[in-house]
Amino acid sequence: MCKDKYLSSYKKLAVQTKKDGNMIERSANPISFSLYVAILQWGIESDNMFIWFWTLCQWNCMARCASIDPLSFHNFAVAQDLIKCKYDDSNMDKDGEKLCKKNMYANPFDLCRCWWTAMGLYCALNVEILSKGEKFFLAPGVKERAGAVRYHEQLIELMKQKRS
């Protein structure tokens, strides 16, 4: 009972603090389109197909790294002129019952931003690893989030190279 009163009071105080502009919120800011395109180009220029394909997956699925990390072949289905992607689950829907499909189209005008092209090249270059399991970014026996860690490490290294 006392805990409920405290939480209710705290929520009211937080709302008022936010209205007054005194609350600092920690949230991830989306990257700009120009930075997105630059990351794709840098990935290609440095022969880092992992960065290129992961970034395209994340952008096209409008997803966090945690959703991209476990992507597998079974998450995708071809439908006429597009590929549909549906995650197995999410933070808010652990049963995966309310998840919507993400539509991913080819981009014949800019192959750097074409998910289909990136997937084809990524699979062709990683056929040995992909033949052992169906996950794009996680080898069999590797813990989830390892792909996200690898992506972040490689992205940081790529940014360091481009900054100098």
Disulfide bonds with the S-S distance in Angstrom:
none
